[in-house]
Amino acid sequence: MSSREPIRRSIEVEYWVIDEEGRLVDPDGLVDATPGAEREFVRPMLEVKTTPCETTGELRTELFRRVRRVLRRADELDKHLVPLATPLHASAVRELPSDRTRIQNAVVGDDFEYVRHCAGTHVHVEQIPGRTVDQLNTLIALDPALALVNSARHFRGSPVANGARSELYRRMAYDSLPNQGTLWPYVENTAEYRVRLRRCYDAFLHSSLDTDFDRDTVESAFDPESAVWTPVQLRNEFSTVEWRSPDTAVPSQVVRLADDVVSVVERLRDVDLQIRDEPTDDAVGLGDDVVTLPAFETVTEHVDAAISHGLDSASLRSYLDTFGFDLSGYDPVSATLDAETISVAAARDLRLEHAERLERDIQRSSPAHRLSDGF
């Protein structure tokens, strides 16, 4: 990539698959509906990926086209896609058998159940030569923006947080594995990041070997990048910086979020990056000739607020505003869900309701593509 070529971006978004009654079902018949549709490690989930796109317009067109194709096939099979970060209430979510899942179950133990209930969005931003570390640190500072698309409060029917998926993933699933699932501090250089990555992988490897798995089996299933689940990662395979924090959401919200994040990162081509030493929000955000990040301690405070309270946090709203996010353009679903225990039947009804919301989002994108049945 030359210094002035567009910064490419791509999206991976996971959706629950349900039947006409709102029950979780396998995505059989949907995977071949479009390029970029793939099964995830749990049975009732489908992931839709885009290719790297040079503009937000291209990204939007490709994601909507691919989701629309899946919805057309789903309609033929009496299935739906659900843009909720958890199933809200499900006693168990079944997984596909593989060495990867067997190893994780052995290492993580019963807590791996939390991961099975999570559906999210990954945003990939192409690495800018010479500014990769700045990109990584900037996305770390932007991590509280996950609150913009919080889309579930519940786990197994009980409310756990405004951002239930982040609560499950970061605070519950990997409690026994240091540095897994949590946001890592800023780095000085890529070498420092690689050392952290290797140490985390080695800890996972050693934990795996303490079970019944041999080294060859573990190393064939995991490399350092794929064995680590920190929210912001450098990805050599794709030459991107990957932000893995957002919940799943309707395509229009996902594209808006990716656009806002890339807009901040693009500024790094032309301005300096500064990181404050003291934990304060004063003088952070976007300037004419500088992007200023807060101390990492401040970032973690806003991340905690994003997970626990979402956009109800006034300080979080102010923080996101300093980085150019237009909060009026977002409609996080968690804010519409009661913070009360819900039943299995209520969860099924809510899945159907939000499946319809996804379908309306696709319909509004391009009326010319509608079919007689609404798509």
Kinemage of the C-alpha trace (Angstrom):
@kinemage 1
@onewidth
@group {chain A} dominant
@subgroup {mainchain}
@vectorlist {calphas} color= white
{ca met a 1} P 0.000 0.000 0.000
{ca ser a 2} L 1.391 3.389 -0.975
{ca ser a 3} L 1.077 6.346 1.355
{ca arg a 4} L -2.051 7.682 -0.377
{ca glu a 5} L -3.899 4.520 -1.419
{ca pro a 6} L -7.203 3.964 0.367
{ca ile a 7} L -6.992 2.027 3.607
{ca arg a 8} L -8.892 -1.166 3.018
{ca arg a 9} L -11.323 -2.449 5.571
{ca ser a 10} L -13.387 -5.614 5.976
{ca ile a 11} L -16.021 -6.984 8.317
{ca glu a 12} L -16.890 -10.354 9.808
{ca val a 13} L -20.298 -10.519 11.477
{ca glu a 14} L -21.879 -13.494 13.248
{ca tyr a 15} L -25.614 -14.183 13.366
{ca trp a 16} L -27.692 -16.731 15.254
{ca val a 17} L -29.850 -18.942 13.037
{ca ile a 18} L -33.406 -19.711 14.125
{ca asp a 19} L -36.514 -21.435 12.779
{ca glu a 20} L -40.048 -20.040 12.479
{ca glu a 21} L -40.618 -20.611 16.191
{ca gly a 22} L -37.508 -18.720 17.262
{ca arg a 23} L -35.603 -21.869 18.193
{ca leu a 24} L -31.868 -22.083 17.514
{ca val a 25} L -31.093 -24.316 14.519
{ca asp a 26} L -28.137 -25.285 12.334
{ca pro a 27} L -27.394 -23.062 9.316
{ca asp a 28} L -27.747 -26.026 6.936
{ca gly a 29} L -28.394 -24.753 3.418
{ca leu a 30} L -27.211 -21.208 4.134
{ca val a 31} L -23.449 -21.548 3.839
{ca asp a 32} L -23.494 -21.845 0.057
{ca ala a 33} L -25.952 -18.956 -0.377
{ca thr a 34} L -23.157 -16.437 -0.911
{ca pro a 35} L -19.384 -16.082 -0.928
{ca gly a 36} L -18.153 -15.191 2.533
{ca ala a 37} L -20.729 -17.237 4.449
{ca glu a 38} L -19.130 -19.695 6.849
{ca arg a 39} L -20.059 -21.868 9.780
{ca glu a 40} L -18.756 -20.894 13.193
{ca phe a 41} L -17.624 -23.267 15.918
{ca val a 42} L -21.099 -23.396 17.465
{ca arg a 43} L -23.891 -25.075 15.531
{ca pro a 44} L -26.618 -22.391 15.396
{ca met a 45} L -24.391 -19.602 14.064
{ca leu a 46} L -23.486 -18.285 10.627
{ca glu a 47} L -20.674 -15.832 9.913
{ca val a 48} L -20.806 -13.476 6.945
{ca lys a 49} L -17.506 -11.951 5.814
{ca thr a 50} L -16.622 -9.281 3.299
{ca thr a 51} L -13.491 -8.989 1.233
{ca pro a 52} L -11.135 -6.048 1.879
{ca cys a 53} L -12.848 -2.943 0.490
{ca glu a 54} L -11.316 0.424 -0.350
{ca thr a 55} L -14.307 2.558 0.632
{ca thr a 56} L -17.212 2.441 3.022
{ca gly a 57} L -19.564 2.455 0.047
{ca glu a 58} L -17.972 -0.699 -1.322
{ca leu a 59} L -18.052 -2.312 2.112
{ca arg a 60} L -21.712 -1.487 2.572
{ca thr a 61} L -22.666 -2.787 -0.866
{ca glu a 62} L -20.820 -6.064 -0.415
{ca leu a 63} L -22.026 -6.774 3.118
{ca phe a 64} L -25.648 -5.979 2.289
{ca arg a 65} L -25.497 -8.046 -0.883
{ca arg a 66} L -24.132 -11.062 0.945
{ca val a 67} L -26.548 -10.849 3.855
{ca arg a 68} L -29.429 -10.368 1.408
{ca arg a 69} L -28.476 -13.551 -0.421
{ca val a 70} L -28.418 -15.469 2.844
{ca leu a 71} L -31.820 -14.075 3.797
{ca arg a 72} L -33.294 -15.148 0.476
{ca arg a 73} L -32.073 -18.680 1.021
{ca ala a 74} L -33.170 -18.597 4.661
{ca asp a 75} L -36.665 -17.588 3.588
{ca glu a 76} L -36.872 -20.657 1.369
{ca leu a 77} L -35.844 -22.833 4.319
{ca asp a 78} L -38.067 -21.137 6.931
{ca lys a 79} L -35.040 -19.822 8.798
{ca his a 80} L -33.962 -16.395 10.007
{ca leu a 81} L -30.802 -14.551 11.087
{ca val a 82} L -30.739 -12.883 14.499
{ca pro a 83} L -28.486 -9.864 15.249
{ca leu a 84} L -28.284 -10.374 19.014
{ca ala a 85} L -25.018 -10.799 20.905
{ca thr a 86} L -26.366 -13.746 22.918
{ca pro a 87} L -29.372 -16.039 22.375
{ca leu a 88} L -30.783 -14.339 25.528
{ca his a 89} L -31.945 -17.627 26.981
{ca ala a 90} L -30.545 -20.997 25.939
{ca ser a 91} L -29.704 -23.760 28.374
{ca ala a 92} L -26.892 -24.971 26.128
{ca val a 93} L -25.446 -24.031 22.753
{ca arg a 94} L -23.996 -26.999 20.913
{ca glu a 95} L -20.635 -26.802 19.185
{ca leu a 96} L -19.157 -28.517 16.161
{ca pro a 97} L -16.632 -31.204 17.127
{ca ser a 98} L -13.021 -30.339 16.306
{ca asp a 99} L -9.592 -30.458 17.896
{ca arg a 100} L -9.819 -26.719 18.514
{ca thr a 101} L -13.012 -26.951 20.536
{ca arg a 102} L -11.919 -30.098 22.355
{ca ile a 103} L -8.667 -28.429 23.397
{ca gln a 104} L -10.409 -25.251 24.525
{ca asn a 105} L -12.937 -27.230 26.515
{ca ala a 106} L -10.108 -29.086 28.239
{ca val a 107} L -8.087 -25.945 28.988
{ca val a 108} L -10.841 -23.457 29.807
{ca gly a 109} L -13.120 -26.011 31.428
{ca asp a 110} L -16.763 -25.309 32.212
{ca asp a 111} L -16.220 -21.583 31.627
{ca phe a 112} L -15.912 -22.227 27.895
{ca glu a 113} L -19.707 -22.434 27.920
{ca tyr a 114} L -19.770 -18.624 28.132
{ca val a 115} L -17.983 -18.320 24.787
{ca arg a 116} L -20.556 -20.519 23.054
{ca his a 117} L -23.224 -17.923 23.805
{ca cys a 118} L -21.427 -15.009 22.090
{ca ala a 119} L -21.996 -13.533 18.625
{ca gly a 120} L -19.891 -10.575 17.575
{ca thr a 121} L -18.411 -8.418 14.861
{ca his a 122} L -14.767 -8.167 13.795
{ca val a 123} L -13.472 -5.114 11.947
{ca his a 124} L -10.211 -5.440 10.019
{ca val a 125} L -8.257 -2.295 9.116
{ca glu a 126} L -5.351 -2.551 6.696
{ca gln a 127} L -1.966 -1.864 8.262
{ca ile a 128} L -0.352 1.439 7.286
{ca pro a 129} L 3.381 0.970 6.674
{ca gly a 130} L 5.320 2.612 9.467
{ca arg a 131} L 2.199 3.354 11.535
{ca thr a 132} L 1.076 -0.137 12.523
{ca val a 133} L 1.817 0.354 16.218
{ca asp a 134} L -0.035 3.678 16.176
{ca gln a 135} L -3.017 1.926 14.603
{ca leu a 136} L -2.939 -0.780 17.245
{ca asn a 137} L -2.752 1.728 20.085
{ca thr a 138} L -5.511 3.856 18.574
{ca leu a 139} L -7.865 0.896 18.291
{ca ile a 140} L -7.074 0.034 21.910
{ca ala a 141} L -8.125 3.570 22.873
{ca leu a 142} L -11.290 3.242 20.748
{ca asp a 143} L -12.306 -0.023 22.396
{ca pro a 144} L -15.014 1.671 24.538
{ca ala a 145} L -16.880 2.295 21.272
{ca leu a 146} L -18.137 -1.264 21.650
{ca ala a 147} L -21.022 0.340 23.591
{ca leu a 148} L -22.406 1.776 20.346
{ca val a 149} L -23.681 -1.643 19.272
{ca asn a 150} L -24.296 -3.490 22.553
{ca ser a 151} L -27.040 -5.924 21.552
{ca ala a 152} L -27.823 -8.190 24.510
{ca arg a 153} L -28.157 -8.003 28.264
{ca his a 154} L -28.919 -11.631 29.081
{ca phe a 155} L -27.223 -14.977 29.531
{ca arg a 156} L -29.464 -17.991 30.084
{ca gly a 157} L -32.338 -15.643 30.768
{ca ser a 158} L -30.612 -13.608 33.478
{ca pro a 159} L -29.373 -10.034 32.979
{ca val a 160} L -25.602 -9.784 33.384
{ca ala a 161} L -24.593 -6.414 31.889
{ca asn a 162} L -25.536 -3.853 29.254
{ca gly a 163} L -22.959 -5.573 27.061
{ca ala a 164} L -23.560 -9.201 28.028
{ca arg a 165} L -21.225 -10.656 25.405
{ca ser a 166} L -18.294 -8.549 26.561
{ca glu a 167} L -19.074 -9.459 30.161
{ca leu a 168} L -19.093 -13.162 29.323
{ca tyr a 169} L -16.053 -13.059 27.097
{ca arg a 170} L -13.760 -10.748 29.046
{ca arg a 171} L -14.708 -11.236 32.676
{ca met a 172} L -16.014 -14.788 32.909
{ca ala a 173} L -14.805 -17.141 30.161
{ca tyr a 174} L -11.036 -16.780 30.470
{ca asp a 175} L -10.671 -15.992 34.148
{ca ser a 176} L -8.317 -18.964 34.561
{ca leu a 177} L -6.037 -17.909 31.668
{ca pro a 178} L -4.039 -14.726 32.283
{ca asn a 179} L -4.183 -12.167 29.436
{ca gln a 180} L -6.858 -14.049 27.500
{ca gly a 181} L -10.023 -12.153 26.643
{ca thr a 182} L -8.810 -8.892 28.159
{ca leu a 183} L -7.692 -5.669 26.498
{ca trp a 184} L -3.896 -5.412 26.404
{ca pro a 185} L -2.098 -2.137 27.226
{ca tyr a 186} L -0.485 0.057 24.603
{ca val a 187} L 2.795 -1.125 23.086
{ca glu a 188} L 5.973 0.715 22.172
{ca asn a 189} L 6.696 -1.372 19.074
{ca thr a 190} L 5.672 -4.518 17.227
{ca ala a 191} L 8.427 -6.527 18.912
{ca glu a 192} L 6.820 -5.861 22.287
{ca tyr a 193} L 3.481 -7.023 20.928
{ca arg a 194} L 5.038 -10.221 19.538
{ca val a 195} L 6.641 -10.989 22.900
{ca arg a 196} L 3.269 -10.640 24.607
{ca leu a 197} L 1.638 -12.797 21.971
{ca arg a 198} L 4.245 -15.521 22.302
{ca arg a 199} L 4.046 -15.569 26.092
{ca cys a 200} L 0.284 -15.848 25.954
{ca tyr a 201} L 0.497 -18.658 23.416
{ca asp a 202} L 3.107 -20.496 25.457
{ca ala a 203} L 0.872 -20.310 28.531
{ca phe a 204} L -2.018 -21.719 26.517
{ca leu a 205} L 0.215 -24.423 25.050
{ca his a 206} L 1.475 -25.484 28.458
{ca ser a 207} L -2.068 -25.585 29.820
{ca ser a 208} L -3.069 -27.738 26.839
{ca leu a 209} L -0.212 -30.166 27.422
{ca asp a 210} L -1.339 -30.545 31.028
{ca thr a 211} L -4.485 -32.163 29.636
{ca asp a 212} L -4.580 -35.261 27.447
{ca phe a 213} L -3.433 -33.505 24.267
{ca asp a 214} L 0.017 -33.856 22.737
{ca arg a 215} L 2.074 -30.966 21.370
{ca asp a 216} L 1.578 -31.900 17.694
{ca thr a 217} L -2.208 -31.890 18.071
{ca val a 218} L -2.238 -28.529 19.817
{ca glu a 219} L 0.208 -26.877 17.424
{ca ser a 220} L -1.710 -28.160 14.411
{ca ala a 221} L -4.906 -26.579 15.765
{ca phe a 222} L -3.485 -23.290 17.085
{ca asp a 223} L -0.755 -20.824 16.229
{ca pro a 224} L 0.031 -17.766 18.373
{ca glu a 225} L -2.479 -15.551 16.552
{ca ser a 226} L -5.367 -18.012 16.644
{ca ala a 227} L -4.780 -19.071 20.261
{ca val a 228} L -5.119 -15.569 21.676
{ca trp a 229} L -8.453 -13.820 22.194
{ca thr a 230} L -7.514 -10.277 23.109
{ca pro a 231} L -9.938 -7.680 21.668
{ca val a 232} L -7.374 -5.842 19.483
{ca gln a 233} L -4.843 -7.833 17.511
{ca leu a 234} L -2.208 -7.506 14.829
{ca arg a 235} L -2.945 -10.026 12.107
{ca asn a 236} L -0.009 -11.001 9.915
{ca glu a 237} L -2.165 -13.320 7.855
{ca phe a 238} L -4.331 -10.443 6.621
{ca ser a 239} L -1.888 -7.548 7.178
{ca thr a 240} L -4.533 -5.862 9.291
{ca val a 241} L -5.220 -4.609 12.759
{ca glu a 242} L -8.329 -6.410 13.952
{ca trp a 243} L -10.895 -5.028 16.409
{ca arg a 244} L -12.954 -7.891 17.815
{ca ser a 245} L -14.972 -6.152 20.528
{ca pro a 246} L -18.308 -5.113 18.979
{ca asp a 247} L -21.428 -7.213 19.315
{ca thr a 248} L -23.238 -8.486 16.288
{ca ala a 249} L -25.663 -5.890 14.919
{ca val a 250} L -27.723 -5.082 11.841
{ca pro a 251} L -25.576 -4.373 8.769
{ca ser a 252} L -26.226 -0.612 8.693
{ca gln a 253} L -24.922 -0.215 12.247
{ca val a 254} L -21.916 -2.445 11.603
{ca val a 255} L -20.925 -0.466 8.515
{ca arg a 256} L -21.374 2.850 10.316
{ca leu a 257} L -19.142 1.671 13.157
{ca ala a 258} L -16.450 0.426 10.784
{ca asp a 259} L -16.551 3.737 8.923
{ca asp a 260} L -16.186 5.775 12.103
{ca val a 261} L -13.283 3.655 13.327
{ca val a 262} L -11.458 3.743 9.999
{ca ser a 263} L -11.970 7.517 9.815
{ca val a 264} L -9.983 7.914 13.027
{ca val a 265} L -7.262 5.513 11.921
{ca glu a 266} L -6.926 7.246 8.539
{ca arg a 267} L -5.908 10.457 10.290
{ca leu a 268} L -2.707 8.756 11.415
{ca arg a 269} L -1.341 9.150 7.897
{ca asp a 270} L -1.148 12.907 8.323
{ca val a 271} L -0.892 13.671 12.030
{ca asp a 272} L 1.157 12.698 15.054
{ca leu a 273} L -0.021 10.369 17.790
{ca gln a 274} L 0.427 11.221 21.447
{ca ile a 275} L -0.403 9.179 24.539
{ca arg a 276} L -1.026 10.967 27.812
{ca asp a 277} L 0.747 9.781 30.932
{ca glu a 278} L -1.903 10.781 33.470
{ca pro a 279} L -5.317 9.085 33.749
{ca thr a 280} L -7.621 11.864 32.553
{ca asp a 281} L -9.850 12.664 29.591
{ca asp a 282} L -8.525 16.230 29.369
{ca ala a 283} L -7.134 17.187 25.957
{ca val a 284} L -7.647 13.762 24.377
{ca gly a 285} L -9.257 12.994 21.045
{ca leu a 286} L -8.898 14.432 17.575
{ca gly a 287} L -6.909 17.612 16.996
{ca asp a 288} L -5.968 19.445 13.830
{ca asp a 289} L -2.478 17.962 13.740
{ca val a 290} L -2.528 15.267 16.424
{ca val a 291} L -4.522 12.369 17.758
{ca thr a 292} L -4.174 12.212 21.531
{ca leu a 293} L -4.916 8.998 23.394
{ca pro a 294} L -5.596 8.852 27.120
{ca ala a 295} L -3.560 6.796 29.548
{ca phe a 296} L -4.463 3.139 29.368
{ca glu a 297} L -6.013 3.306 32.837
{ca thr a 298} L -8.554 5.786 31.500
{ca val a 299} L -9.343 3.524 28.552
{ca thr a 300} L -10.097 0.610 30.855
{ca glu a 301} L -12.418 2.775 32.951
{ca his a 302} L -14.414 3.646 29.840
{ca val a 303} L -14.396 0.009 28.697
{ca asp a 304} L -15.857 -1.004 32.057
{ca ala a 305} L -18.550 1.645 31.651
{ca ala a 306} L -19.275 0.484 28.093
{ca ile a 307} L -19.820 -3.079 29.299
{ca ser a 308} L -21.706 -2.321 32.493
{ca his a 309} L -23.790 0.723 31.519
{ca gly a 310} L -23.404 1.315 27.789
{ca leu a 311} L -24.350 4.768 26.554
{ca asp a 312} L -26.102 5.516 29.838
{ca ser a 313} L -22.640 6.583 31.020
{ca ala a 314} L -22.284 10.333 30.477
{ca ser a 315} L -18.496 10.194 30.727
{ca leu a 316} L -18.369 7.473 28.080
{ca arg a 317} L -20.587 9.487 25.748
{ca ser a 318} L -18.310 12.494 26.161
{ca tyr a 319} L -15.233 10.354 25.537
{ca leu a 320} L -16.595 8.890 22.308
{ca asp a 321} L -17.603 12.365 21.143
{ca thr a 322} L -13.996 13.547 21.443
{ca phe a 323} L -13.027 10.889 18.880
{ca gly a 324} L -15.663 11.963 16.397
{ca phe a 325} L -18.373 9.366 16.939
{ca asp a 326} L -21.857 10.713 16.217
{ca leu a 327} L -23.815 8.934 18.909
{ca ser a 328} L -27.143 9.973 17.392
{ca gly a 329} L -26.429 7.579 14.523
{ca tyr a 330} L -26.425 4.525 16.775
{ca asp a 331} L -29.227 2.556 18.361
{ca pro a 332} L -27.747 -0.094 20.688
{ca val a 333} L -30.309 -2.824 21.212
{ca ser a 334} L -29.407 -3.420 24.853
{ca ala a 335} L -31.067 -0.133 25.746
{ca thr a 336} L -34.403 -1.530 24.544
{ca leu a 337} L -34.246 -4.788 26.518
{ca asp a 338} L -35.629 -5.085 30.025
{ca ala a 339} L -33.050 -5.724 32.713
{ca glu a 340} L -35.271 -8.464 34.122
{ca thr a 341} L -35.128 -12.238 33.910
{ca ile a 342} L -36.735 -13.536 30.728
{ca ser a 343} L -38.188 -16.946 29.909
{ca val a 344} L -37.285 -19.327 27.108
{ca ala a 345} L -40.534 -18.409 25.332
{ca ala a 346} L -39.825 -14.675 25.675
{ca ala a 347} L -36.308 -15.176 24.317
{ca arg a 348} L -37.693 -16.949 21.257
{ca asp a 349} L -40.142 -14.107 20.648
{ca leu a 350} L -37.345 -11.562 20.947
{ca arg a 351} L -35.184 -13.495 18.496
{ca leu a 352} L -38.007 -13.416 15.965
{ca glu a 353} L -38.535 -9.708 16.588
{ca his a 354} L -34.894 -8.904 15.969
{ca ala a 355} L -34.707 -11.199 12.962
{ca glu a 356} L -37.444 -9.013 11.472
{ca arg a 357} L -35.412 -5.933 12.364
{ca leu a 358} L -32.463 -7.338 10.405
{ca glu a 359} L -34.692 -8.027 7.428
{ca arg a 360} L -36.075 -4.474 7.519
{ca asp a 361} L -32.532 -3.111 7.644
{ca ile a 362} L -31.695 -4.994 4.470
{ca gln a 363} L -34.947 -3.951 2.775
{ca arg a 364} L -34.300 -0.263 3.464
{ca ser a 365} L -30.834 -0.485 1.942
{ca ser a 366} L -32.011 -0.987 -1.625
{ca pro a 367} L -35.703 -1.269 -2.515
{ca ala a 368} L -34.740 -2.383 -6.021
{ca his a 369} L -33.465 -5.654 -4.613
{ca arg a 370} L -36.696 -6.569 -2.829
{ca leu a 371} L -38.447 -9.760 -3.768
{ca ser a 372} L -42.187 -10.336 -3.576
{ca asp a 373} L -41.718 -11.764 -0.083
{ca gly a 374} L -40.026 -8.585 1.136
{ca phe a 375} L -36.385 -9.163 0.215
